[in-house]
Amino acid sequence: MEPAVIVCLGGILPFGSIFIEMYFIFTSFWAYKIYYVYGFMMLVLVILCIVTVCVTIVCTYFLLNAEDYRWQWTSFLSAASTAIYVYMYSFYYYFFKTKMYGLFQTSFYFGYMAVFSTALGIMCGAIGYMGTSAFVRKIYTNVKID
């Protein structure tokens, strides 16, 4: 696979693991409903971290099998691409779930969602890179050169 394809497809599974919870988080933030289920949100965060690490390890394994040594940025970006899917979901949420209108509300909403998505992308990218780095270090320490 090409690194661009891996980056595009790498965020689908982590986004799928947080998809349902994103509705409740958006509703609590934008519709002023009170969110009570913080334990479940922590569980979803742990699941997101595990899925992100597993997906980036698989993506990096594909690259290393194709003898492509440039796995660092691909592992970061494939995990960070989850943020792109979250930002696309925010478009759906804005147009179909909110009753916002006007330039100020629209710019406020999409500005905050861009900041949130960027922070999520950096977080997921860092987690994916650290997990993949540990994986690569582990598999190459076991290689014996005769």
Number of C-alpha atoms within 10 A of each C-alpha: 9 11 20 12 11 23 22 17 16 25 26 20 17 25 22 15 18 17 15 11 15 17 15 17 15 18 17 14 12 15 13 9 12 11 12 9 9 9 9 11 17 11 11 17 15 12 15 21 20 16 20 31 25 18 25 32 23 15 23 27 18 17 20 14 9 11 10 13 10 12 23 14 13 24 33 24 27 29 39 31 26 30 27 19 19 25 18 12 15 21 15 12 16 17 11 9 15 13 8 13 11 7 9 9 11 13 12 11 16 15 12 12 19 17 12 14 22 19 14 19 23 18 17 26 26 19 22 28 27 17 21 26 17 11 16 16 11 11 9 9 8 8 8 6 4 3
